[in-house]
Amino acid sequence: MRWTPSAPVNNPAPMDYTQAARAVAASLAAGDDEMAAPGALNLAIQAWHQLAETDTAWDRFGLELLDLRTRLYPGDDISVEADAPPGDGPELRAVLGELVEELARHHQRLAANGDLALAQRLEQDAAAHQLRRAVAVLP
């Protein structure tokens, strides 16, 4: 997986969006890459930017993600080198659902980390619930 700053990158062959989403979800599940969480959030927000005009559900999805980014990822300027998401459809929504659900599990694991202060654990737990609300609006 190649991570880049959010500035445009001149890459002749970026990864297909759905492949990138699956790869980032796998990296989150493995728990071996600290950039996977902000990368996952970036990919999900990228889909919202691209598809917001096709269905109002995307706006509800995007608002949850933007709020989470503001609170938990304010300084993370990470993006995944990937093509733009394909048009809206069941396959894309399923892939995004898997990605965002994996991100929710990541935050749930952080919430269970006894080394974190109570306030941090509660914030992580709230993030997991917020991500699941975002997924729920995309039927």
Backbone as CSV, one residue per row, in Angstrom:
resi,resn,N_x,N_y,N_z,CA_x,CA_y,CA_z,C_x,C_y,C_z
1,MET,0.852,-1.165,0.000,0.000,0.000,0.000,0.896,1.226,0.000
2,ARG,0.572,2.179,-0.826,1.361,3.398,-0.880,0.506,4.557,-0.389
3,TRP,1.004,5.268,0.606,0.304,6.405,1.187,0.986,7.669,0.707
4,THR,0.215,8.717,0.491,0.780,9.985,0.049,0.110,11.125,0.788
5,PRO,0.774,12.284,0.802,0.084,13.474,1.304,-1.108,13.755,0.397
6,SER,-2.059,14.537,0.865,-3.272,14.787,0.097,-3.053,15.653,-1.138
7,ALA,-1.888,16.221,-1.298,-1.621,17.010,-2.503,-1.704,16.099,-3.719
8,PRO,-2.125,16.644,-4.861,-2.225,15.802,-6.049,-0.883,15.151,-6.385
9,VAL,-0.953,13.911,-6.747,0.247,13.151,-7.089,0.117,12.720,-8.537
10,ASN,1.162,12.864,-9.286,1.144,12.492,-10.687,1.560,11.035,-10.804
11,ASN,0.620,10.137,-10.660,0.878,8.705,-10.711,0.194,8.151,-11.949
12,PRO,0.945,7.561,-12.882,0.327,7.104,-14.119,-0.633,5.930,-13.949
13,ALA,-0.508,5.148,-12.875,-1.368,3.975,-12.726,-1.829,3.813,-11.283
14,PRO,-2.744,4.686,-10.822,-3.230,4.494,-9.457,-4.074,3.232,-9.361
15,MET,-4.249,2.752,-8.149,-5.022,1.541,-7.894,-6.497,1.808,-8.153
16,ASP,-7.202,0.799,-8.613,-8.648,0.870,-8.749,-9.246,1.181,-7.376
17,TYR,-10.290,1.994,-7.332,-10.867,2.430,-6.057,-11.305,1.249,-5.193
18,THR,-12.035,0.313,-5.772,-12.529,-0.802,-4.956,-11.373,-1.681,-4.469
19,GLN,-10.345,-1.854,-5.297,-9.163,-2.604,-4.849,-8.489,-1.885,-3.692
20,ALA,-8.370,-0.561,-3.816,-7.743,0.230,-2.758,-8.545,0.123,-1.462
21,ALA,-9.874,0.220,-1.558,-10.713,0.130,-0.356,-10.547,-1.228,0.311
22,ARG,-10.508,-2.283,-0.486,-10.323,-3.625,0.089,-8.935,-3.776,0.715
23,ALA,-7.918,-3.218,0.069,-6.555,-3.311,0.599,-6.428,-2.546,1.914
24,VAL,-7.033,-1.371,1.986,-6.973,-0.581,3.218,-7.755,-1.288,4.327
25,ALA,-8.909,-1.855,3.994,-9.681,-2.606,4.997,-8.863,-3.777,5.536
26,ALA,-8.159,-4.474,4.660,-7.312,-5.593,5.093,-6.179,-5.099,5.991
27,SER,-5.603,-3.962,5.657,-4.536,-3.395,6.475,-5.063,-2.987,7.851
28,LEU,-6.268,-2.427,7.882,-6.896,-2.092,9.165,-7.124,-3.347,9.999
29,ALA,-7.631,-4.382,9.361,-7.906,-5.633,10.070,-6.628,-6.241,10.633
30,ALA,-5.542,-6.137,9.884,-4.262,-6.681,10.340,-3.680,-5.848,11.483
31,GLY,-4.031,-4.561,11.507,-3.561,-3.688,12.579,-2.083,-3.381,12.531
32,ASP,-1.491,-3.478,11.350,-0.044,-3.309,11.263,0.399,-2.019,10.571
33,ASP,-0.526,-1.098,10.338,-0.170,0.127,9.624,-0.940,1.296,10.231
34,GLU,-0.216,2.191,10.871,-0.860,3.314,11.546,-1.511,4.300,10.580
35,MET,-1.166,4.234,9.310,-1.772,5.140,8.333,-3.040,4.567,7.715
36,ALA,-3.377,3.339,8.032,-4.559,2.718,7.430,-5.846,3.417,7.869
37,ALA,-5.954,3.811,9.125,-7.191,4.454,9.597,-7.429,5.794,8.904
38,PRO,-6.455,6.718,8.886,-6.727,7.957,8.159,-6.875,7.720,6.650
39,GLY,-6.201,6.704,6.125,-6.368,6.369,4.706,-7.777,5.876,4.416
40,ALA,-8.325,5.066,5.310,-9.691,4.568,5.145,-10.685,5.721,5.185
41,LEU,-10.493,6.611,6.121,-11.385,7.758,6.224,-11.294,8.611,4.963
42,ASN,-10.081,8.799,4.459,-9.902,9.571,3.236,-10.619,8.928,2.055
43,LEU,-10.506,7.624,1.916,-11.189,6.937,0.803,-12.707,7.085,0.904
44,ALA,-13.235,6.957,2.101,-14.680,7.084,2.289,-15.143,8.508,1.974
45,ILE,-14.384,9.494,2.412,-14.738,10.888,2.123,-14.614,11.166,0.627
46,GLN,-13.647,10.553,-0.004,-13.495,10.703,-1.454,-14.753,10.214,-2.181
47,ALA,-15.309,9.110,-1.736,-16.542,8.600,-2.341,-17.677,9.598,-2.127
48,TRP,-17.775,10.137,-0.936,-18.814,11.135,-0.662,-18.679,12.329,-1.596
49,HIS,-17.445,12.849,-1.747,-17.221,13.991,-2.641,-17.692,13.680,-4.061
50,GLN,-17.380,12.505,-4.515,-17.679,12.112,-5.887,-19.168,11.841,-6.108
51,LEU,-19.850,11.299,-5.120,-21.195,10.776,-5.334,-22.302,11.528,-4.605
52,ALA,-21.969,12.600,-3.913,-22.951,13.298,-3.077,-24.180,13.752,-3.851
53,GLU,-24.021,14.083,-5.098,-25.160,14.602,-5.856,-26.101,13.512,-6.350
54,THR,-25.727,12.250,-6.209,-26.553,11.170,-6.752,-27.643,10.707,-5.802
55,ASP,-27.468,10.933,-4.499,-28.433,10.440,-3.515,-28.171,11.184,-2.208
56,THR,-29.216,11.651,-1.558,-29.030,12.396,-0.304,-28.443,11.530,0.816
57,ALA,-28.518,10.218,0.674,-27.893,9.344,1.679,-26.391,9.609,1.759
58,TRP,-25.788,9.960,0.631,-24.350,10.251,0.643,-24.039,11.451,1.526
59,ASP,-24.939,12.437,1.551,-24.698,13.599,2.414,-24.710,13.207,3.882
60,ARG,-25.656,12.390,4.282,-25.694,11.935,5.680,-24.437,11.119,5.998
61,PHE,-24.022,10.267,5.060,-22.796,9.483,5.203,-21.600,10.419,5.372
62,GLY,-21.496,11.386,4.485,-20.356,12.306,4.499,-20.288,13.167,5.738
63,LEU,-21.427,13.633,6.219,-21.422,14.486,7.409,-20.879,13.747,8.632
64,GLU,-21.239,12.477,8.764,-20.701,11.680,9.884,-19.178,11.565,9.768
65,LEU,-18.699,11.327,8.558,-17.258,11.164,8.355,-16.501,12.466,8.558
66,LEU,-17.056,13.560,8.067,-16.385,14.851,8.224,-16.289,15.236,9.704
67,ASP,-17.339,14.969,10.454,-17.302,15.256,11.884,-16.218,14.430,12.571
68,LEU,-16.153,13.167,12.213,-15.144,12.288,12.806,-13.732,12.752,12.441
69,ARG,-13.548,13.132,11.183,-12.222,13.610,10.757,-11.826,14.852,11.546
70,THR,-12.760,15.759,11.752,-12.471,16.987,12.493,-12.067,16.694,13.929
71,ARG,-12.745,15.739,14.561,-12.476,15.443,15.968,-11.266,14.547,16.187
72,LEU,-11.110,13.493,15.391,-10.075,12.500,15.676,-8.886,12.504,14.718
73,TYR,-9.049,13.092,13.556,-7.966,13.071,12.565,-7.669,14.468,12.034
74,PRO,-7.599,15.483,12.891,-7.483,16.847,12.371,-6.185,17.138,11.626
75,GLY,-5.099,16.520,12.001,-3.823,16.812,11.360,-3.400,15.783,10.340
76,ASP,-4.194,14.730,10.168,-3.813,13.668,9.234,-4.181,14.064,7.821
77,ASP,-3.168,14.246,7.021,-3.353,14.651,5.635,-2.897,13.497,4.746
78,ILE,-3.492,12.345,4.950,-3.098,11.116,4.271,-4.133,10.779,3.213
79,SER,-3.665,10.335,2.069,-4.594,9.835,1.056,-4.025,8.553,0.466
80,VAL,-4.897,7.827,-0.170,-4.525,6.584,-0.831,-4.502,6.855,-2.323
81,GLU,-3.441,6.447,-2.987,-3.365,6.638,-4.434,-4.323,5.667,-5.095
82,ALA,-5.456,6.203,-5.550,-6.486,5.366,-6.150,-7.274,6.192,-7.158
83,ASP,-7.849,5.486,-8.125,-8.756,6.135,-9.063,-9.954,6.674,-8.298
84,ALA,-10.703,7.542,-8.953,-11.959,8.015,-8.369,-12.901,6.832,-8.222
85,PRO,-13.786,6.887,-7.253,-14.734,5.784,-7.094,-15.610,5.649,-8.338
86,PRO,-15.988,4.413,-8.666,-16.890,4.228,-9.805,-18.262,4.787,-9.442
87,GLY,-19.157,4.791,-10.375,-20.500,5.300,-10.107,-21.166,4.586,-8.953
88,ASP,-22.156,5.249,-8.392,-22.903,4.709,-7.267,-23.583,3.410,-7.667
89,GLY,-23.556,2.461,-6.774,-24.205,1.189,-7.039,-24.017,0.245,-5.873
90,PRO,-24.684,-0.898,-5.923,-24.625,-1.849,-4.806,-23.210,-2.335,-4.495
91,GLU,-22.396,-2.574,-5.513,-21.036,-3.076,-5.252,-20.209,-2.033,-4.513
92,LEU,-20.264,-0.786,-4.971,-19.495,0.264,-4.310,-19.973,0.453,-2.870
93,ARG,-21.278,0.464,-2.669,-21.808,0.644,-1.314,-21.395,-0.515,-0.408
94,ALA,-21.355,-1.721,-0.958,-20.922,-2.876,-0.164,-19.447,-2.755,0.211
95,VAL,-18.618,-2.357,-0.750,-17.178,-2.201,-0.482,-16.955,-1.100,0.543
96,LEU,-17.664,0.013,0.393,-17.530,1.099,1.359,-18.048,0.688,2.732
97,GLY,-19.135,-0.063,2.741,-19.656,-0.560,4.014,-18.633,-1.409,4.733
98,GLU,-17.952,-2.278,3.988,-16.909,-3.117,4.585,-15.749,-2.267,5.099
99,LEU,-15.340,-1.281,4.312,-14.226,-0.420,4.709,-14.559,0.360,5.979
100,VAL,-15.710,0.988,5.994,-16.076,1.818,7.139,-16.371,0.947,8.360
101,GLU,-16.935,-0.218,8.156,-17.149,-1.135,9.282,-15.806,-1.584,9.861
102,GLU,-14.824,-1.828,9.019,-13.490,-2.199,9.522,-12.878,-1.037,10.295
103,LEU,-13.111,0.180,9.825,-12.633,1.354,10.559,-13.348,1.446,11.913
104,ALA,-14.638,1.124,11.942,-15.379,1.107,13.212,-14.781,0.063,14.161
105,ARG,-14.444,-1.111,13.634,-13.821,-2.144,14.485,-12.471,-1.665,15.017
106,HIS,-11.732,-0.940,14.199,-10.452,-0.367,14.638,-10.676,0.544,15.847
107,HIS,-11.679,1.409,15.756,-11.967,2.315,16.867,-12.513,1.562,18.072
108,GLN,-13.245,0.492,17.826,-13.744,-0.334,18.930,-12.582,-1.000,19.669
109,ARG,-11.579,-1.456,18.912,-10.388,-2.039,19.555,-9.664,-0.990,20.398
110,LEU,-9.571,0.235,19.871,-8.945,1.303,20.650,-9.741,1.601,21.906
111,ALA,-11.058,1.547,21.803,-11.911,1.805,22.967,-11.704,0.754,24.051
112,ALA,-11.299,-0.433,23.663,-11.074,-1.518,24.628,-9.652,-1.514,25.190
113,ASN,-8.828,-0.602,24.733,-7.431,-0.527,25.164,-7.358,0.090,26.561
114,GLY,-7.061,-0.731,27.541,-6.987,-0.278,28.925,-5.862,0.697,29.205
115,ASP,-4.925,0.845,28.273,-3.826,1.791,28.463,-4.255,3.234,28.188
116,LEU,-5.393,3.410,27.522,-5.884,4.757,27.228,-6.696,5.279,28.403
117,ALA,-6.708,6.576,28.543,-7.528,7.208,29.576,-9.007,6.989,29.242
118,LEU,-9.841,7.055,30.258,-11.273,6.822,30.085,-11.863,7.743,29.018
119,ALA,-11.517,9.007,29.035,-12.062,9.952,28.048,-11.684,9.536,26.624
120,GLN,-10.465,9.071,26.439,-10.027,8.619,25.107,-10.782,7.356,24.690
121,ARG,-10.965,6.443,25.626,-11.703,5.213,25.301,-13.151,5.526,24.935
122,LEU,-13.762,6.442,25.657,-15.133,6.826,25.340,-15.222,7.511,23.975
123,GLU,-14.236,8.325,23.657,-14.204,8.987,22.356,-14.059,7.966,21.222
124,GLN,-13.235,6.964,21.425,-13.057,5.913,20.427,-14.332,5.089,20.263
125,ASP,-15.003,4.801,21.386,-16.259,4.066,21.326,-17.314,4.875,20.576
126,ALA,-17.386,6.159,20.841,-18.336,7.023,20.134,-18.027,7.058,18.637
127,ALA,-16.748,7.061,18.287,-16.358,7.055,16.873,-16.830,5.776,16.192
128,ALA,-16.701,4.646,16.865,-17.154,3.379,16.290,-18.654,3.425,16.020
129,HIS,-19.421,3.954,16.971,-20.869,4.062,16.782,-21.206,5.025,15.650
130,GLN,-20.475,6.119,15.559,-20.717,7.111,14.513,-20.429,6.517,13.131
131,LEU,-19.368,5.744,13.021,-19.042,5.100,11.742,-20.126,4.099,11.349
132,ARG,-20.640,3.396,12.311,-21.720,2.436,12.013,-23.002,3.157,11.590
133,ARG,-23.252,4.331,12.141,-24.404,5.133,11.687,-24.200,5.558,10.243
134,ALA,-22.956,5.913,9.896,-22.661,6.320,8.516,-22.942,5.172,7.546
135,VAL,-22.505,3.977,7.899,-22.729,2.815,7.040,-24.216,2.520,6.907
136,ALA,-24.963,2.712,7.988,-26.382,2.372,7.990,-27.205,3.232,7.025
137,VAL,-26.728,4.417,6.680,-27.507,5.265,5.771,-27.330,4.882,4.315
138,LEU,-26.373,4.015,4.032,-26.153,3.566,2.648,-26.774,2.188,2.480
139,PRO,-28.036,2.138,2.025,-28.695,0.818,1.891,-28.055,-0.045,0.829
